[in-house]
């Protein structure tokens, strides 16, 4: 692949080579010193796998462009990969040399055996993987009917099976790069050789797409010495997503999270009034809010539930205030207690639904029950991360509930961050809201001033 890329104008390959590493496996090794921010690799536009290039292919393009409805970006790139892999005639040698470097199998969660996936039963990964398995089957059947059987000469069915399709999808999920363009549109692409760079949270975002040239460049995310492994940064991704898309986990991942789904049916009482309040709060009637290790109970969760549980008298009082900031903080003692009791009960239920509780998983990992690096081991780390986040969320909700039930204004949550202040500070004007300190008061002022002036 390196010789093909050099001939096509790729820059930087003389300073890099593919190599095997003890923990991460196949990756990119540096052959010289690089300073942080220095360009280490550039792949020309003509060597990238993109929807545009797939549509421009003289054989494949007409088939893709004729599909109705149009294929998704994922399906287009997956079909492009399988099409090139199936060709034997000249004209695709360069692209096929790239395919030869790709894994023949993946360790994404959709390939787990049932007993391996059961290790993380109760986690979001377990639920999403089950849904994905069905979704992939449905998408493959649709692609089969809309494209493959329409052009049998292009798509020999023996090389376009559902297993081939799953391989191609995982190639796109684990190796594609996404960029937002200046016009707000986005582009997804696969870049030969650059896709061999592994992820590390120790480097900063360091791969860039040049809109004018269409080239993909990788910069050094830190200083590298000769023989180091070069990395790129995928972003702050929790283990559940890392395992689903990329097939690996980071033990003790600081970016672990739990996506909490909040929803209200349109037939619920006072839905229209509440919907307007949700919109004014930057929310919707159905919201997915990430709980994280650093912010296990985001204020958006509380604000959503406060609105959801408004009764007729609460709505009337808010209407009289005629301000969007009316639902910014606690609405009433009864509303707050109801919301927090619901949250504590919900977090307890979610934690009870995990097939293996946190302490048992920790012991199993410590005792070597799961083979390190194996599928069950990875699933255990996903479950651990989500349970830790949910336990922190439950603890925060219990603290807020205790404060609300005590009726002590000195221990109510900060109006800006919802945390319980160690040294509470009241708004000097209205004395009605509490802050952690000056920084939270300043951050909250624009939202609070309308209510403060009305008091």
C-alpha positions, -999 to 999 in steps of 0.1 A, spaced: 0 0 0 28 24 8 43 22 -27 9 29 -43 3 59 -20 37 73 -26 31 71 -64 -2 89 -59 14 118 -41 9 109 -4 33 129 18 50 117 50 52 80 44 90 80 46 88 89 82 62 63 92 57 25 89 30 0 99 40 -21 129 26 -44 156 24 -31 191 19 -51 224 -14 -36 235 -30 -19 206 -20 -43 179 -15 -30 144 -6 6 143 18 33 129 54 37 140 74 68 137 108 65 119 120 100 129 113 127 155 81 148 151 72 179 170 37 185 183 16 202 155 40 191 127 23 175 97 32 138 96 10 125 68 -11 138 39 -33 116 18 -44 131 -15 -81 136 -23 -80 110 -51 -71 82 -27 -99 88 -3 -130 66 -1 -160 90 -3 -196 91 -15 -185 115 -42 -158 91 -55 -182 61 -53 -208 80 -74 -181 90 -99 -170 54 -105 -179 45 -141 -192 10 -132 -205 15 -97 -217 51 -99 -248 45 -121 -261 17 -98 -257 38 -67 -272 69 -82 -303 50 -94 -312 37 -60 -345 50 -47 -346 63 -21 -310 73 -22 -286 52 -1 -273 64 32 -236 75 35 -229 42 54 -245 20 28 -228 38 0 -194 34 15 -200 -2 25 -212 -10 -10 -181 7 -25 -158 -13 -3 -174 -46 -12 -176 -37 -49 -139 -29 -51 -131 -61 -31 -150 -82 -56 -134 -68 -87 -106 -87 -104 -99 -65 -135 -73 -38 -134 -83 -3 -125 -88 -9 -88 -53 -21 -79 -46 8 -56 -79 6 -37 -75 -32 -34 -41 -28 -19 -57 -7 8 -83 -33 14 -56 -59 18 -44 -41 49 -78 -41 66 -88 -67 93 -106 -97 80 -128 -97 111 -138 -72 138 -145 -73 176 -174 -49 176 -203 -59 199 -225 -71 170 -201 -101 166 -202 -111 202 -216 -145 212 -247 -144 234 -229 -153 266 -203 -126 259 -229 -99 254 -248 -111 285 -219 -99 306 -231 -63 300 -268 -71 303 -287 -40 315 -263 -16 298 -271 7 269 -246 -13 248 -266 -45 253 -299 -29 242 -283 -10 213 -265 -41 200 -297 -61 201 -314 -34 181 -285 -31 157 -286 -68 149 -322 -65 137 -316 -31 120 -286 -45 100 -307 -74 87 -335 -50 77 -310 -27 60 -293 -55 42 -326 -68 28 -335 -33 16 -300 -29 -1 -303 -63 -16 -336 -55 -33 -329 -19 -42 -293 -24 -56 -278 -59 -56 -304 -78 -75 -310 -50 -99 -274 -53 -112 -263 -89 -108 -233 -84 -131 -219 -59 -107 -228 -76 -75 -221 -113 -75 -243 -125 -46 -216 -148 -32 -195 -118 -24 -223 -96 -12 -237 -117 17 -250 -103 49 -217 -113 66 -198 -93 39 -222 -64 46 -215 -65 83 -178 -65 77 -181 -35 54 -202 -16 79 -177 -23 107 -150 -11 84 -169 22 79 -178 25 116 -143 19 129 -121 36 103 -141 64 87 -134 100 97 -160 127 99 -156 164 92 -180 194 93 -174 217 63 -176 255 64 -211 254 48 -224 233 76 -225 201 56 -205 171 67 -182 146 49 -173 110 59 -143 94 44 -118 66 47 -81 75 42 -57 47 34 -28 43 58 -42 71 80 -69 47 91 -42 25 107 -36 52 134 -49 41 168 -68 62 193 -52 78 224 -67 103 248 -32 117 254 -32 135 221 -53 164 209 -75 164 178 -49 161 150 -65 151 117 -78 177 94 -96 179 60 -86 206 36 -117 218 18 -99 235 -10 -77 205 -20 -98 177 -6 -67 162 11 -66 146 45 -37 155 68 -26 142 101 -6 163 125 15 152 154 -8 153 185 23 154 207 61 151 204 72 118 190 106 101 192 119 75 168 101 42 173 70 57 191 35 48 180 17 77 164 -19 83 175 -50 103 166 -78 113 190 -113 100 183 -128 123 209 -143 119 244 -160 86 237 -174 62 264 -166 26 264 -200 16 253 -195 35 220 -159 25 216 -168 -12 218 -199 -9 195 -181 11 168 -143 4 172 -141 -30 190 -121 -20 220 -124 -4 254 -103 18 277 -103 4 313 -113 31 337 -124 54 308 -128 89 322 -153 96 294 -177 69 304 -214 80 304 -250 68 305 -275 82 280 -307 88 299 -338 90 278 -367 112 290 -400 111 271 -436 123 275 -465 111 255 -485 138 236 -517 126 254 -503 134 288 -521 162 308 -512 197 298 -488 185 271 -491 216 249 -483 240 278 -454 218 289 -441 214 254 -437 252 250 -418 253 283 -395 225 271 -388 243 239 -380 276 258 -356 256 279 -338 242 249 -353 208 254 -379 186 236 -407 163 246 -382 134 241 -346 141 252 -315 120 255 -292 135 281 -257 121 288 -249 115 325 -211 115 330 -186 108 357 -179 146 360 -216 156 358 -237 126 367 -269 147 371 -270 175 345 -293 203 352 -312 195 319 -325 163 336 -339 182 365 -354 210 344 -371 185 320 -387 166 349 -397 197 368 -417 207 337 -430 172 331 -445 171 366 -461 206 367 -496 205 379 -524 230 370 -516 254 398 -479 254 389 -486 261 353 -509 290 362 -483 305 384 -457 303 357 -480 318 332 -484 349 354 -447 354 355 -446 355 317 -409 347 315 -389 317 302 -368 318 333 -397 308 355 -387 271 352 -349 277 355 -347 265 391 -369 249 417 -406 255 410 -421 244 442 -413 223 472 -438 196 462 -427 196 426 -390 193 436 -396 164 460 -417 145 434 -390 149 408 -362 138 430 -380 108 444 -388 97 408 -351 101 399 -339 81 429 -364 53 422 -355 53 385 -317 51 391 -323 23 416 -344 4 390 -318 10 362 -290 -3 385 -310 -34 395 -315 -42 358 -278 -49 353 -272 -86 350 -241 -85 371 -236 -59 398 -206 -36 400 -189 -53 430 -191 -88 415 -178 -75 381 -148 -59 398 -140 -91 416 -144 -112 385 -120 -89 366 -95 -89 395 -97 -127 397 -91 -131 360 -125 -147 352 -124 -129 319 -95 -133 295 -79 -98 293 -87 -81 260 -114 -106 252 -150 -99 243 -164 -107 278 -137 -87 294 -145 -57 272 -183 -61 280 -175 -61 317 -157 -28 314 -187 -13 296 -210 -24 324 -187 -11 351 -185 23 335 -222 27 332 -229 15 367 -204 39 382 -221 68 364 -256 57 375 -244 53 411 -230 88 411 -263 101 396 -283 83 423 -261 97 451 -265 132 437 -303 128 435 -304 114 470 -284 144 483 -308 168 466 -338 149 478 -326 150 514 -320 188 511 -355 193 496 -373 173 522 -354 190 550 -368 224 538 -334 240 546 -327 268 521 -290 266 531 -286 232 515 -306 236 483 -289 230 450 -270 257 432 -293 274 407 -266 272 380 -250 238 383 -275 220 406 -247 208 429 -251 212 467 -228 241 477 -203 235 505 -205 273 513 -239 284 499 -243 320 486 -278 336 482 -286 360 455 -281 394 472 -312 409 457 -340 383 459 -325 360 485 -345 332 467 -318 313 449 -285 297 460 -252 295 443 -219 276 448 -201 309 446 -195 340 425 -187 321 393 -220 303 392 -239 334 401 -223 353 372 -229 324 348 -266 322 358 -273 359 359 -288 363 323 -314 336 331 -321 347 366 -324 385 362 -359 385 348 -372 365 378 -351 384 403 -365 417 391 -401 403 394 -396 394 430 
